[in-house]
Amino acid sequence: MIRTAQAHWAGNGQQGEGSLTTQSKVLNNQPYSFKLRFENADGQAGTNPEELIAAAHSGCFSMALAFALGASGFTADSIDTEATVKLDPVEGGFAITGITLKLTAKIPGISKDQFDAIAAGAKANCPVSKALSSVQITLEATLL
């Protein structure tokens, strides 16, 4: 499987502007810029790379968990995952310094120990977690 996305940028880093388009067109010339990335605190005017990483990670992890649960004989009533990507200034620029996955799930018939073990395995085996393995990834799992 291959998926694509395109970025267009015009201007310098501080005042320039760009747009992002995904193969599916779910993002279609979606604006992004320094201002939208670093100064738009509510994140409502455009997207940024960290938000897109968070969306990809939360979606991939949730699907990986659903598959891992199924392999263990469980089906979730609900899996809700929020990924928080932390971007910090470091020497020479910025770096993603951590990702937190906050999982809340309702899974009939599963024990807390089974849930924790399966969720940890899904985190370790999620393709996006593997791709981001140079960053500390924390899992906070709540079973309803």
N, CA, C and O atoms as CSV, one atom per row, in Angstrom:
chain,resi,resn,atom,element,x,y,z
A,1,MET,N,N,0.845,-1.169,0.000
A,1,MET,CA,C,0.000,0.000,0.000
A,1,MET,C,C,0.890,1.231,0.000
A,1,MET,O,O,1.882,1.293,0.726
A,2,ILE,N,N,0.536,2.187,-0.800
A,2,ILE,CA,C,1.235,3.470,-0.838
A,2,ILE,C,C,0.186,4.562,-0.759
A,2,ILE,O,O,-0.824,4.521,-1.462
A,3,ARG,N,N,0.431,5.533,0.099
A,3,ARG,CA,C,-0.445,6.698,0.227
A,3,ARG,C,C,0.388,7.943,0.007
A,3,ARG,O,O,1.579,7.956,0.317
A,4,THR,N,N,-0.221,8.986,-0.524
A,4,THR,CA,C,0.527,10.203,-0.822
A,4,THR,C,C,-0.164,11.438,-0.263
A,4,THR,O,O,-1.366,11.447,0.003
A,5,ALA,N,N,0.631,12.464,-0.097
A,5,ALA,CA,C,0.149,13.793,0.255
A,5,ALA,C,C,1.127,14.788,-0.357
A,5,ALA,O,O,2.304,14.481,-0.545
A,6,GLN,N,N,0.641,15.953,-0.660
A,6,GLN,CA,C,1.479,16.991,-1.250
A,6,GLN,C,C,1.451,18.247,-0.389
A,6,GLN,O,O,0.427,18.612,0.189
A,7,ALA,N,N,2.598,18.887,-0.327
A,7,ALA,CA,C,2.718,20.181,0.340
A,7,ALA,C,C,3.174,21.202,-0.687
A,7,ALA,O,O,4.057,20.930,-1.501
A,8,HIS,N,N,2.571,22.370,-0.644
A,8,HIS,CA,C,2.994,23.504,-1.463
A,8,HIS,C,C,3.357,24.624,-0.504
A,8,HIS,O,O,2.639,24.863,0.467
A,9,TRP,N,N,4.473,25.320,-0.764
A,9,TRP,CA,C,4.914,26.427,0.088
A,9,TRP,C,C,5.407,27.554,-0.797
A,9,TRP,O,O,6.047,27.316,-1.821
A,10,ALA,N,N,5.109,28.771,-0.402
A,10,ALA,CA,C,5.612,29.958,-1.102
A,10,ALA,C,C,6.055,30.977,-0.053
A,10,ALA,O,O,5.331,31.249,0.905
A,11,GLY,N,N,7.237,31.531,-0.241
A,11,GLY,CA,C,7.741,32.546,0.672
A,11,GLY,C,C,8.749,31.972,1.647
A,11,GLY,O,O,9.136,30.807,1.554
A,12,ASN,N,N,9.167,32.811,2.584
A,12,ASN,CA,C,10.136,32.360,3.583
A,12,ASN,C,C,9.435,31.628,4.717
A,12,ASN,O,O,8.209,31.513,4.729
A,13,GLY,N,N,10.217,31.134,5.668
A,13,GLY,CA,C,9.639,30.341,6.753
A,13,GLY,C,C,8.697,31.103,7.653
A,13,GLY,O,O,7.665,30.565,8.054
A,14,GLN,N,N,9.019,32.334,7.982
A,14,GLN,CA,C,8.223,33.109,8.945
A,14,GLN,C,C,6.947,33.690,8.328
A,14,GLN,O,O,5.880,33.608,8.935
A,15,GLN,N,N,7.043,34.271,7.138
A,15,GLN,CA,C,5.872,34.918,6.536
A,15,GLN,C,C,5.240,34.107,5.412
A,15,GLN,O,O,4.161,34.457,4.933
A,16,GLY,N,N,5.884,33.045,4.988
A,16,GLY,CA,C,5.355,32.263,3.885
A,16,GLY,C,C,4.068,31.536,4.257
A,16,GLY,O,O,3.655,31.510,5.417
A,17,GLU,N,N,3.463,30.961,3.261
A,17,GLU,CA,C,2.226,30.209,3.454
A,17,GLU,C,C,2.260,28.966,2.586
A,17,GLU,O,O,2.930,28.922,1.554
A,18,GLY,N,N,1.533,27.971,3.022
A,18,GLY,CA,C,1.484,26.740,2.267
A,18,GLY,C,C,0.119,26.108,2.317
A,18,GLY,O,O,-0.809,26.605,2.956
A,19,SER,N,N,0.024,24.976,1.611
A,19,SER,CA,C,-1.204,24.197,1.644
A,19,SER,C,C,-0.837,22.723,1.568
A,19,SER,O,O,0.199,22.349,1.017
A,20,LEU,N,N,-1.702,21.902,2.129
A,20,LEU,CA,C,-1.522,20.454,2.148
A,20,LEU,C,C,-2.718,19.801,1.485
A,20,LEU,O,O,-3.862,20.193,1.718
A,21,THR,N,N,-2.447,18.800,0.656
A,21,THR,CA,C,-3.500,18.046,-0.014
A,21,THR,C,C,-3.179,16.567,0.122
A,21,THR,O,O,-2.057,16.139,-0.150
A,22,THR,N,N,-4.162,15.793,0.542
A,22,THR,CA,C,-3.972,14.349,0.662
A,22,THR,C,C,-4.582,13.640,-0.533
A,22,THR,O,O,-5.440,14.183,-1.230
A,23,GLN,N,N,-4.129,12.432,-0.754
A,23,GLN,CA,C,-4.600,11.610,-1.866
A,23,GLN,C,C,-6.123,11.474,-1.849
A,23,GLN,O,O,-6.766,11.519,-2.898
A,24,SER,N,N,-6.694,11.308,-0.662
A,24,SER,CA,C,-8.141,11.140,-0.533
A,24,SER,C,C,-8.904,12.454,-0.696
A,24,SER,O,O,-10.124,12.457,-0.865
A,25,LYS,N,N,-8.188,13.549,-0.645
A,25,LYS,CA,C,-8.744,14.914,-0.687
A,25,LYS,C,C,-9.468,15.289,0.609
A,25,LYS,O,O,-10.169,16.300,0.651
A,26,VAL,N,N,-9.305,14.482,1.667
A,26,VAL,CA,C,-9.873,14.891,2.949
A,26,VAL,C,C,-9.232,16.214,3.381
A,26,VAL,O,O,-9.870,17.049,4.023
A,27,LEU,N,N,-7.972,16.385,3.018
A,27,LEU,CA,C,-7.335,17.701,3.068
A,27,LEU,C,C,-7.131,18.104,1.618
A,27,LEU,O,O,-6.473,17.396,0.857
A,28,ASN,N,N,-7.690,19.228,1.243
A,28,ASN,CA,C,-7.599,19.683,-0.127
A,28,ASN,C,C,-7.203,21.149,-0.117
A,28,ASN,O,O,-8.040,22.030,0.080
A,29,ASN,N,N,-5.930,21.398,-0.331
A,29,ASN,CA,C,-5.384,22.750,-0.239
A,29,ASN,C,C,-5.628,23.366,1.135
A,29,ASN,O,O,-5.933,24.552,1.257
A,30,GLN,N,N,-5.487,22.535,2.162
A,30,GLN,CA,C,-5.648,22.989,3.552
A,30,GLN,C,C,-4.484,23.910,3.908
A,30,GLN,O,O,-3.327,23.512,3.770
A,31,PRO,N,N,-4.768,25.141,4.367
A,31,PRO,CA,C,-3.681,26.076,4.649
A,31,PRO,C,C,-2.849,25.676,5.869
A,31,PRO,O,O,-3.349,25.101,6.836
A,32,TYR,N,N,-1.560,26.006,5.779
A,32,TYR,CA,C,-0.673,25.920,6.929
A,32,TYR,C,C,0.425,26.967,6.760
A,32,TYR,O,O,0.797,27.332,5.644
A,33,SER,N,N,0.927,27.436,7.891
A,33,SER,CA,C,1.948,28.485,7.886
A,33,SER,C,C,2.591,28.540,9.264
A,33,SER,O,O,2.152,27.865,10.195
A,34,PHE,N,N,3.635,29.350,9.381
A,34,PHE,CA,C,4.266,29.554,10.682
A,34,PHE,C,C,3.238,30.078,11.682
A,34,PHE,O,O,3.143,29.590,12.808
A,35,LYS,N,N,2.470,31.079,11.250
A,35,LYS,CA,C,1.475,31.676,12.147
A,35,LYS,C,C,0.447,30.635,12.588
A,35,LYS,O,O,0.122,30.551,13.772
A,36,LEU,N,N,-0.067,29.844,11.649
A,36,LEU,CA,C,-1.060,28.831,12.003
A,36,LEU,C,C,-0.461,27.760,12.903
A,36,LEU,O,O,-1.148,27.203,13.759
A,37,ARG,N,N,0.822,27.475,12.705
A,37,ARG,CA,C,1.484,26.418,13.474
A,37,ARG,C,C,1.858,26.868,14.880
A,37,ARG,O,O,1.674,26.119,15.840
A,38,PHE,N,N,2.382,28.088,15.008
A,38,PHE,CA,C,2.952,28.508,16.282
A,38,PHE,C,C,2.195,29.621,17.001
A,38,PHE,O,O,2.398,29.818,18.199
A,39,GLU,N,N,1.335,30.349,16.305
A,39,GLU,CA,C,0.665,31.487,16.934
A,39,GLU,C,C,-0.843,31.320,17.064
A,39,GLU,O,O,-1.467,32.043,17.841
A,40,ASN,N,N,-1.434,30.410,16.344
A,40,ASN,CA,C,-2.878,30.198,16.383
A,40,ASN,C,C,-3.190,29.164,17.471
A,40,ASN,O,O,-3.291,27.967,17.200
A,41,ALA,N,N,-3.337,29.649,18.693
A,41,ALA,CA,C,-3.437,28.761,19.854
A,41,ALA,C,C,-4.610,27.780,19.776
A,41,ALA,O,O,-4.479,26.645,20.234
A,42,ASP,N,N,-5.741,28.180,19.216
A,42,ASP,CA,C,-6.886,27.276,19.206
A,42,ASP,C,C,-6.844,26.277,18.046
A,42,ASP,O,O,-7.628,25.328,18.019
A,43,GLY,N,N,-5.939,26.481,17.092
A,43,GLY,CA,C,-5.774,25.534,15.994
A,43,GLY,C,C,-6.940,25.458,15.036
A,43,GLY,O,O,-7.067,24.468,14.315
A,44,GLN,N,N,-7.795,26.461,14.998
A,44,GLN,CA,C,-9.003,26.383,14.177
A,44,GLN,C,C,-8.839,26.933,12.762
A,44,GLN,O,O,-9.672,26.651,11.900
A,45,ALA,N,N,-7.784,27.712,12.499
A,45,ALA,CA,C,-7.672,28.380,11.205
A,45,ALA,C,C,-6.930,27.566,10.152
A,45,ALA,O,O,-6.961,27.920,8.973
A,46,GLY,N,N,-6.273,26.500,10.542
A,46,GLY,CA,C,-5.523,25.677,9.600
A,46,GLY,C,C,-4.900,24.520,10.342
A,46,GLY,O,O,-5.093,24.369,11.548
A,47,THR,N,N,-4.157,23.707,9.628
A,47,THR,CA,C,-3.556,22.536,10.243
A,47,THR,C,C,-2.060,22.740,10.425
A,47,THR,O,O,-1.523,23.802,10.110
A,48,ASN,N,N,-1.402,21.721,10.932
A,48,ASN,CA,C,0.046,21.732,11.086
A,48,ASN,C,C,0.532,20.286,11.130
A,48,ASN,O,O,-0.261,19.375,11.365
A,49,PRO,N,N,1.809,20.071,10.910
A,49,PRO,CA,C,2.318,18.695,10.878
A,49,PRO,C,C,2.062,17.914,12.166
A,49,PRO,O,O,1.769,16.720,12.111
A,50,GLU,N,N,2.168,18.566,13.317
A,50,GLU,CA,C,1.975,17.849,14.575
A,50,GLU,C,C,0.545,17.359,14.735
A,50,GLU,O,O,0.323,16.253,15.228
A,51,GLU,N,N,-0.424,18.160,14.326
A,51,GLU,CA,C,-1.822,17.749,14.374
A,51,GLU,C,C,-2.063,16.543,13.465
A,51,GLU,O,O,-2.811,15.630,13.818
A,52,LEU,N,N,-1.432,16.547,12.313
A,52,LEU,CA,C,-1.605,15.439,11.379
A,52,LEU,C,C,-0.947,14.170,11.898
A,52,LEU,O,O,-1.474,13.075,11.701
A,53,ILE,N,N,0.201,14.304,12.560
A,53,ILE,CA,C,0.828,13.143,13.192
A,53,ILE,C,C,-0.081,12.598,14.287
A,53,ILE,O,O,-0.247,11.384,14.407
A,54,ALA,N,N,-0.674,13.489,15.089
A,54,ALA,CA,C,-1.584,13.059,16.158
A,54,ALA,C,C,-2.786,12.316,15.581
A,54,ALA,O,O,-3.197,11.291,16.126
A,55,ALA,N,N,-3.349,12.816,14.494
A,55,ALA,CA,C,-4.495,12.141,13.869
A,55,ALA,C,C,-4.091,10.768,13.343
A,55,ALA,O,O,-4.805,9.785,13.543
A,56,ALA,N,N,-2.954,10.707,12.675
A,56,ALA,CA,C,-2.491,9.432,12.136
A,56,ALA,C,C,-2.220,8.434,13.261
A,56,ALA,O,O,-2.580,7.261,13.151
A,57,HIS,N,N,-1.595,8.890,14.328
A,57,HIS,CA,C,-1.233,7.980,15.410
A,57,HIS,C,C,-2.473,7.480,16.156
A,57,HIS,O,O,-2.585,6.286,16.437
A,58,SER,N,N,-3.394,8.375,16.476
A,58,SER,CA,C,-4.589,7.937,17.207
A,58,SER,C,C,-5.422,6.979,16.364
A,58,SER,O,O,-5.967,6.010,16.892
A,59,GLY,N,N,-5.527,7.235,15.068
A,59,GLY,CA,C,-6.292,6.347,14.194
A,59,GLY,C,C,-5.633,4.993,14.023
A,59,GLY,O,O,-6.305,3.964,14.092
A,60,CYS,N,N,-4.329,4.979,13.800
A,60,CYS,CA,C,-3.607,3.724,13.615
A,60,CYS,C,C,-3.639,2.884,14.885
A,60,CYS,O,O,-3.895,1.681,14.831
A,61,PHE,N,N,-3.379,3.518,16.034
A,61,PHE,CA,C,-3.390,2.785,17.295
A,61,PHE,C,C,-4.770,2.194,17.571
A,61,PHE,O,O,-4.872,1.037,17.979
A,62,SER,N,N,-5.829,2.967,17.358
A,62,SER,CA,C,-7.182,2.471,17.616
A,62,SER,C,C,-7.498,1.249,16.757
A,62,SER,O,O,-8.105,0.290,17.234
A,63,MET,N,N,-7.088,1.285,15.494
A,63,MET,CA,C,-7.327,0.154,14.611
A,63,MET,C,C,-6.465,-1.048,15.018
A,63,MET,O,O,-6.937,-2.185,15.005
A,64,ALA,N,N,-5.212,-0.795,15.376
A,64,ALA,CA,C,-4.337,-1.881,15.833
A,64,ALA,C,C,-4.912,-2.542,17.080
A,64,ALA,O,O,-4.853,-3.763,17.221
A,65,LEU,N,N,-5.463,-1.743,17.981
A,65,LEU,CA,C,-6.078,-2.286,19.192
A,65,LEU,C,C,-7.295,-3.133,18.851
A,65,LEU,O,O,-7.482,-4.204,19.427
A,66,ALA,N,N,-8.116,-2.673,17.934
A,66,ALA,CA,C,-9.295,-3.446,17.535
A,66,ALA,C,C,-8.890,-4.808,16.970
A,66,ALA,O,O,-9.523,-5.818,17.276
A,67,PHE,N,N,-7.845,-4.841,16.151
A,67,PHE,CA,C,-7.361,-6.118,15.610
A,67,PHE,C,C,-6.789,-7.004,16.710
A,67,PHE,O,O,-7.041,-8.209,16.726
A,68,ALA,N,N,-6.019,-6.416,17.634
A,68,ALA,CA,C,-5.426,-7.197,18.721
A,68,ALA,C,C,-6.507,-7.755,19.648
A,68,ALA,O,O,-6.404,-8.892,20.108
A,69,LEU,N,N,-7.523,-6.970,19.919
A,69,LEU,CA,C,-8.641,-7.448,20.736
A,69,LEU,C,C,-9.340,-8.615,20.044
A,69,LEU,O,O,-9.640,-9.626,20.677
A,70,GLY,N,N,-9.597,-8.475,18.749
A,70,GLY,CA,C,-10.252,-9.538,17.993
A,70,GLY,C,C,-9.455,-10.830,18.014
A,70,GLY,O,O,-10.027,-11.914,18.120
A,71,ALA,N,N,-8.131,-10.719,17.913
A,71,ALA,CA,C,-7.275,-11.910,17.951
A,71,ALA,C,C,-7.328,-12.603,19.301
A,71,ALA,O,O,-7.019,-13.789,19.415
A,72,SER,N,N,-7.729,-11.844,20.338
A,72,SER,CA,C,-7.848,-12.405,21.687
A,72,SER,C,C,-9.290,-12.752,22.045
A,72,SER,O,O,-9.572,-13.126,23.183
A,73,GLY,N,N,-10.204,-12.630,21.083
A,73,GLY,CA,C,-11.591,-13.013,21.309
A,73,GLY,C,C,-12.485,-11.921,21.858
A,73,GLY,O,O,-13.566,-12.212,22.368
A,74,PHE,N,N,-12.060,-10.673,21.766
A,74,PHE,CA,C,-12.852,-9.561,22.291
A,74,PHE,C,C,-13.252,-8.621,21.162
A,74,PHE,O,O,-12.539,-8.472,20.169
A,75,THR,N,N,-14.421,-7.985,21.341
A,75,THR,CA,C,-14.875,-6.946,20.423
A,75,THR,C,C,-15.230,-5.721,21.246
A,75,THR,O,O,-16.019,-5.803,22.188
A,76,ALA,N,N,-14.658,-4.607,20.896
A,76,ALA,CA,C,-14.896,-3.368,21.644
A,76,ALA,C,C,-16.248,-2.768,21.283
A,76,ALA,O,O,-16.644,-2.733,20.118
A,77,ASP,N,N,-16.943,-2.297,22.311
A,77,ASP,CA,C,-18.111,-1.454,22.065
A,77,ASP,C,C,-17.648,-0.073,21.618
A,77,ASP,O,O,-18.292,0.572,20.791
A,78,SER,N,N,-16.515,0.377,22.178
A,78,SER,CA,C,-15.963,1.666,21.781
A,78,SER,C,C,-14.478,1.722,22.128
A,78,SER,O,O,-14.024,1.182,23.137
A,79,ILE,N,N,-13.750,2.393,21.256
A,79,ILE,CA,C,-12.335,2.702,21.456
A,79,ILE,C,C,-12.183,4.169,21.097
A,79,ILE,O,O,-12.443,4.560,19.959
A,80,ASP,N,N,-11.770,4.973,22.044
A,80,ASP,CA,C,-11.550,6.395,21.804
A,80,ASP,C,C,-10.120,6.724,22.205
A,80,ASP,O,O,-9.718,6.499,23.347
A,81,THR,N,N,-9.362,7.256,21.265
A,81,THR,CA,C,-7.963,7.568,21.511
A,81,THR,C,C,-7.681,9.016,21.140
A,81,THR,O,O,-8.009,9.466,20.042
A,82,GLU,N,N,-7.070,9.733,22.070
A,82,GLU,CA,C,-6.583,11.082,21.801
A,82,GLU,C,C,-5.063,11.031,21.827
A,82,GLU,O,O,-4.470,10.586,22.809
A,83,ALA,N,N,-4.436,11.482,20.757
A,83,ALA,CA,C,-2.982,11.568,20.714
A,83,ALA,C,C,-2.575,13.021,20.888
A,83,ALA,O,O,-3.111,13.909,20.223
A,84,THR,N,N,-1.637,13.257,21.773
A,84,THR,CA,C,-1.094,14.589,22.000
A,84,THR,C,C,0.374,14.559,21.595
A,84,THR,O,O,1.168,13.805,22.158
A,85,VAL,N,N,0.722,15.372,20.630
A,85,VAL,CA,C,2.091,15.460,20.141
A,85,VAL,C,C,2.708,16.734,20.703
A,85,VAL,O,O,2.171,17.827,20.519
A,86,LYS,N,N,3.847,16.586,21.394
A,86,LYS,CA,C,4.507,17.718,22.039
A,86,LYS,C,C,5.686,18.171,21.190
A,86,LYS,O,O,6.601,17.395,20.916
A,87,LEU,N,N,5.656,19.433,20.778
A,87,LEU,CA,C,6.727,20.046,19.999
A,87,LEU,C,C,7.407,21.077,20.888
A,87,LEU,O,O,6.747,21.971,21.417
A,88,ASP,N,N,8.710,20.960,21.055
A,88,ASP,CA,C,9.456,21.859,21.933
A,88,ASP,C,C,10.628,22.478,21.192
A,88,ASP,O,O,11.190,21.881,20.274
A,89,PRO,N,N,10.992,23.705,21.614
A,89,PRO,CA,C,12.224,24.274,21.069
A,89,PRO,C,C,13.424,23.503,21.617
A,89,PRO,O,O,13.479,23.178,22.803
A,90,VAL,N,N,14.367,23.219,20.750
A,90,VAL,CA,C,15.612,22.547,21.122
A,90,VAL,C,C,16.744,23.273,20.408
A,90,VAL,O,O,16.507,24.122,19.549
A,91,GLU,N,N,17.955,22.936,20.767
A,91,GLU,CA,C,19.091,23.548,20.100
A,91,GLU,C,C,19.004,23.275,18.603
A,91,GLU,O,O,18.899,22.125,18.175
A,92,GLY,N,N,19.048,24.328,17.829
A,92,GLY,CA,C,18.986,24.181,16.384
A,92,GLY,C,C,17.587,24.198,15.802
A,92,GLY,O,O,17.437,24.016,14.594
A,93,GLY,N,N,16.551,24.410,16.611
A,93,GLY,CA,C,15.189,24.488,16.067
A,93,GLY,C,C,14.140,23.903,16.986
A,93,GLY,O,O,14.051,24.279,18.155
A,94,PHE,N,N,13.359,23.001,16.472
A,94,PHE,CA,C,12.271,22.377,17.216
A,94,PHE,C,C,12.356,20.874,17.051
A,94,PHE,O,O,12.940,20.373,16.089
A,95,ALA,N,N,11.760,20.150,18.010
A,95,ALA,CA,C,11.706,18.689,17.927
A,95,ALA,C,C,10.438,18.195,18.590
A,95,ALA,O,O,9.963,18.778,19.564
A,96,ILE,N,N,9.895,17.114,18.054
A,96,ILE,CA,C,8.814,16.406,18.734
A,96,ILE,C,C,9.466,15.640,19.867
A,96,ILE,O,O,10.312,14.775,19.640
A,97,THR,N,N,9.066,15.964,21.095
A,97,THR,CA,C,9.733,15.403,22.274
A,97,THR,C,C,8.914,14.343,22.988
A,97,THR,O,O,9.418,13.694,23.905
A,98,GLY,N,N,7.683,14.155,22.596
A,98,GLY,CA,C,6.870,13.127,23.216
A,98,GLY,C,C,5.486,13.056,22.614
A,98,GLY,O,O,4.974,14.024,22.051
A,99,ILE,N,N,4.899,11.888,22.747
A,99,ILE,CA,C,3.525,11.659,22.297
A,99,ILE,C,C,2.811,10.899,23.405
A,99,ILE,O,O,3.330,9.918,23.936
A,100,THR,N,N,1.619,11.362,23.746
A,100,THR,CA,C,0.793,10.664,24.719
A,100,THR,C,C,-0.465,10.172,24.031
A,100,THR,O,O,-1.182,10.938,23.387
A,101,LEU,N,N,-0.723,8.874,24.181
A,101,LEU,CA,C,-1.967,8.282,23.703
A,101,LEU,C,C,-2.874,8.095,24.909
A,101,LEU,O,O,-2.544,7.351,25.832
A,102,LYS,N,N,-4.027,8.777,24.901
A,102,LYS,CA,C,-5.014,8.630,25.974
A,102,LYS,C,C,-6.157,7.790,25.421
A,102,LYS,O,O,-6.932,8.238,24.576
A,103,LEU,N,N,-6.240,6.571,25.917
A,103,LEU,CA,C,-7.211,5.594,25.440
A,103,LEU,C,C,-8.317,5.414,26.466
A,103,LEU,O,O,-8.057,5.253,27.658
A,104,THR,N,N,-9.543,5.445,25.989
A,104,THR,CA,C,-10.706,5.076,26.790
A,104,THR,C,C,-11.481,4.058,25.969
A,104,THR,O,O,-11.834,4.314,24.818
A,105,ALA,N,N,-11.744,2.902,26.569
A,105,ALA,CA,C,-12.404,1.841,25.808
A,105,ALA,C,C,-13.441,1.119,26.657
A,105,ALA,O,O,-13.311,0.992,27.874
A,106,LYS,N,N,-14.459,0.660,25.975
A,106,LYS,CA,C,-15.483,-0.186,26.594
A,106,LYS,C,C,-15.450,-1.518,25.862
A,106,LYS,O,O,-15.772,-1.603,24.676
A,107,ILE,N,N,-15.052,-2.563,26.596
A,107,ILE,CA,C,-14.863,-3.879,25.990
A,107,ILE,C,C,-15.515,-4.918,26.891
A,107,ILE,O,O,-14.992,-5.209,27.967
A,108,PRO,N,N,-16.633,-5.478,26.480
A,108,PRO,CA,C,-17.324,-6.461,27.315
A,108,PRO,C,C,-16.463,-7.697,27.590
A,108,PRO,O,O,-15.812,-8.226,26.689
A,109,GLY,N,N,-16.470,-8.144,28.842
A,109,GLY,CA,C,-15.861,-9.400,29.222
A,109,GLY,C,C,-14.357,-9.409,29.404
A,109,GLY,O,O,-13.788,-10.465,29.679
A,110,ILE,N,N,-13.700,-8.290,29.264
A,110,ILE,CA,C,-12.242,-8.252,29.385
A,110,ILE,C,C,-11.854,-7.808,30.800
A,110,ILE,O,O,-12.523,-6.964,31.397
A,111,SER,N,N,-10.783,-8.376,31.322
A,111,SER,CA,C,-10.270,-7.933,32.618
A,111,SER,C,C,-9.331,-6.740,32.403
A,111,SER,O,O,-8.863,-6.503,31.290
A,112,LYS,N,N,-9.069,-6.013,33.450
A,112,LYS,CA,C,-8.168,-4.862,33.378
A,112,LYS,C,C,-6.765,-5.316,32.965
A,112,LYS,O,O,-6.117,-4.647,32.160
A,113,ASP,N,N,-6.294,-6.431,33.500
A,113,ASP,CA,C,-4.965,-6.931,33.146
A,113,ASP,C,C,-4.890,-7.316,31.670
A,113,ASP,O,O,-3.911,-6.999,30.994
A,114,GLN,N,N,-5.925,-8.002,31.166
A,114,GLN,CA,C,-5.960,-8.360,29.744
A,114,GLN,C,C,-5.968,-7.100,28.877
A,114,GLN,O,O,-5.235,-6.997,27.894
A,115,PHE,N,N,-6.804,-6.159,29.262
A,115,PHE,CA,C,-6.912,-4.894,28.528
A,115,PHE,C,C,-5.568,-4.182,28.471
A,115,PHE,O,O,-5.132,-3.757,27.402
A,116,ASP,N,N,-4.912,-4.050,29.620
A,116,ASP,CA,C,-3.631,-3.346,29.669
A,116,ASP,C,C,-2.589,-4.038,28.794
A,116,ASP,O,O,-1.837,-3.373,28.080
A,117,ALA,N,N,-2.541,-5.362,28.846
A,117,ALA,CA,C,-1.557,-6.103,28.064
A,117,ALA,C,C,-1.824,-5.973,26.562
A,117,ALA,O,O,-0.898,-5.767,25.778
A,118,ILE,N,N,-3.074,-6.093,26.172
A,118,ILE,CA,C,-3.418,-5.990,24.748
A,118,ILE,C,C,-3.181,-4.571,24.245
A,118,ILE,O,O,-2.685,-4.388,23.133
A,119,ALA,N,N,-3.525,-3.567,25.044
A,119,ALA,CA,C,-3.308,-2.169,24.647
A,119,ALA,C,C,-1.812,-1.876,24.504
A,119,ALA,O,O,-1.404,-1.195,23.563
A,120,ALA,N,N,-1.001,-2.379,25.418
A,120,ALA,CA,C,0.452,-2.173,25.334
A,120,ALA,C,C,1.010,-2.838,24.071
A,120,ALA,O,O,1.872,-2.275,23.397
A,121,GLY,N,N,0.518,-4.026,23.759
A,121,GLY,CA,C,0.943,-4.699,22.539
A,121,GLY,C,C,0.548,-3.940,21.291
A,121,GLY,O,O,1.323,-3.865,20.338
A,122,ALA,N,N,-0.664,-3.371,21.285
A,122,ALA,CA,C,-1.125,-2.583,20.139
A,122,ALA,C,C,-0.261,-1.333,19.968
A,122,ALA,O,O,0.071,-0.947,18.848
A,123,LYS,N,N,0.096,-0.710,21.081
A,123,LYS,CA,C,0.974,0.467,21.010
A,123,LYS,C,C,2.317,0.088,20.407
A,123,LYS,O,O,2.837,0.809,19.555
A,124,ALA,N,N,2.883,-1.026,20.836
A,124,ALA,CA,C,4.196,-1.458,20.350
A,124,ALA,C,C,4.158,-1.875,18.883
A,124,ALA,O,O,5.152,-1.723,18.173
A,125,ASN,N,N,3.019,-2.402,18.421
A,125,ASN,CA,C,2.934,-2.955,17.078
A,125,ASN,C,C,2.211,-2.089,16.060
A,125,ASN,O,O,2.173,-2.432,14.879
A,126,CYS,N,N,1.646,-0.991,16.487
A,126,CYS,CA,C,0.999,-0.061,15.565
A,126,CYS,C,C,2.064,0.472,14.596
A,126,CYS,O,O,3.112,0.932,15.048
A,127,PRO,N,N,1.825,0.423,13.280
A,127,PRO,CA,C,2.821,0.908,12.327
A,127,PRO,C,C,3.263,2.356,12.560
A,127,PRO,O,O,4.431,2.686,12.353
A,128,VAL,N,N,2.349,3.211,12.983
A,128,VAL,CA,C,2.740,4.601,13.235
A,128,VAL,C,C,3.601,4.687,14.489
A,128,VAL,O,O,4.565,5.453,14.516
A,129,SER,N,N,3.278,3.922,15.526
A,129,SER,CA,C,4.143,3.887,16.714
A,129,SER,C,C,5.542,3.435,16.333
A,129,SER,O,O,6.530,4.000,16.803
A,130,LYS,N,N,5.631,2.428,15.490
A,130,LYS,CA,C,6.945,1.950,15.051
A,130,LYS,C,C,7.697,3.039,14.303
A,130,LYS,O,O,8.895,3.227,14.513
A,131,ALA,N,N,7.000,3.757,13.431
A,131,ALA,CA,C,7.645,4.823,12.659
A,131,ALA,C,C,8.121,5.965,13.552
A,131,ALA,O,O,9.102,6.639,13.237
A,132,LEU,N,N,7.429,6.176,14.655
A,132,LEU,CA,C,7.754,7.281,15.572
A,132,LEU,C,C,8.556,6.808,16.780
A,132,LEU,O,O,8.609,7.504,17.794
A,133,SER,N,N,9.170,5.654,16.687
A,133,SER,CA,C,9.812,5.035,17.853
A,133,SER,C,C,10.994,5.813,18.418
A,133,SER,O,O,11.450,5.504,19.519
A,134,SER,N,N,11.500,6.802,17.709
A,134,SER,CA,C,12.578,7.617,18.263
A,134,SER,C,C,12.063,8.618,19.298
A,134,SER,O,O,12.851,9.280,19.974
A,135,VAL,N,N,10.754,8.721,19.417
A,135,VAL,CA,C,10.107,9.632,20.365
A,135,VAL,C,C,9.480,8.808,21.486
A,135,VAL,O,O,8.941,7.729,21.242
A,136,GLN,N,N,9.552,9.315,22.709
A,136,GLN,CA,C,8.893,8.618,23.819
A,136,GLN,C,C,7.379,8.659,23.615
A,136,GLN,O,O,6.794,9.731,23.460
A,137,ILE,N,N,6.751,7.478,23.616
A,137,ILE,CA,C,5.301,7.360,23.460
A,137,ILE,C,C,4.746,6.786,24.757
A,137,ILE,O,O,5.138,5.704,25.193
A,138,THR,N,N,3.829,7.530,25.362
A,138,THR,CA,C,3.212,7.129,26.621
A,138,THR,C,C,1.773,6.729,26.356
A,138,THR,O,O,1.069,7.391,25.593
A,139,LEU,N,N,1.335,5.647,26.985
A,139,LEU,CA,C,-0.046,5.191,26.865
A,139,LEU,C,C,-0.740,5.326,28.209
A,139,LEU,O,O,-0.273,4.795,29.217
A,140,GLU,N,N,-1.861,6.044,28.217
A,140,GLU,CA,C,-2.723,6.149,29.387
A,140,GLU,C,C,-4.036,5.463,29.015
A,140,GLU,O,O,-4.834,6.013,28.256
A,141,ALA,N,N,-4.258,4.267,29.549
A,141,ALA,CA,C,-5.392,3.443,29.140
A,141,ALA,C,C,-6.437,3.345,30.250
A,141,ALA,O,O,-6.122,3.010,31.392
A,142,THR,N,N,-7.679,3.642,29.894
A,142,THR,CA,C,-8.798,3.557,30.822
A,142,THR,C,C,-9.827,2.602,30.264
A,142,THR,O,O,-10.276,2.762,29.129
A,143,LEU,N,N,-10.208,1.604,31.055
A,143,LEU,CA,C,-11.246,0.665,30.682
A,143,LEU,C,C,-12.531,1.070,31.395
A,143,LEU,O,O,-12.567,1.186,32.620
A,144,LEU,N,N,-13.582,1.282,30.610
A,144,LEU,CA,C,-14.880,1.665,31.190
A,144,LEU,C,C,-15.662,0.448,31.607
A,144,LEU,O,O,-16.776,0.574,32.114
